[in-house]
Amino acid sequence: MGAVMIGAAPSSRARRLPKELTHIGLHHGEAVWVMSHLGFQGPASDSTFYEYIKSLRKLGIPFGRIGLGRRGLANYTYYHLMELALVLTARVYYFVPDTVLAEIIRHRRVLYRYYRRAYLDRQSGIGSPVRFSAPHHAPIIARGVFLDLQIDFSGGVLSRFGPPALLSPDQALSSFVEHDLATRSLLPINLSVLAERLVATAWQAPAIRKGPRAANKGNGLPSHSRLETVL
């Protein structure tokens, strides 16, 4: 009987990813392309999704408010893209409450450290694969670093956020079955798998300076100047 993977088995693309983090520098249109190809666009039109990402920038995601006058010079790094992907993961009915955005910004420094660790420890350290066995069931193998933002809403109002915590696969699995987390607004997410998919997709981003793009355009690798291994 085969094993069941939780957190996704390393795909051939994931196995080709560099062990160390890469420096990514994308323009706004390219970042939107990456988010769309990660599945965050959903049924929204290209223009609607593009404008939504622009609206997040006005609220300080993922750059902070100081750069509003330099929108044309936006340079999305790995950390900016991960913050944007995290926000899009936290969407409920296609928007994120401003209170959640404010907390993500407030915890940005620690979350940046977590994004880095999620990539570096995606198959080792805290993210090392853990095998679980149960009678009459295929073994379960979980891997990757999980992130728990500890978000709770009460009556539509944010009642709790954080502190954000990293979980090992066994800790994450435990959290999914704990009674006191049954009504948690956002359960832990596999940050390592998100990081892998984001980096692999960023490699495929075509050159787009601005504006919504057709969904079927571009599969070429970015130039070396836009994606370099950090030594």
Beta strands, then each sheet from edge to edge (+ up, - down):
strand 1: 4-6
strand 2: 22-24
strand 3: 130-134
strand 4: 137-142
strand 5: 146-148
strand 6: 152-154
strand 7: 157-160
strand 8: 165-167
strand 9: 189-190
strand 10: 227-229
sheet 1: 1+ 4+ 3-
sheet 2: 2+ 10-
sheet 3: 8+ 5- 9+
sheet 4: 6+ 7-
end
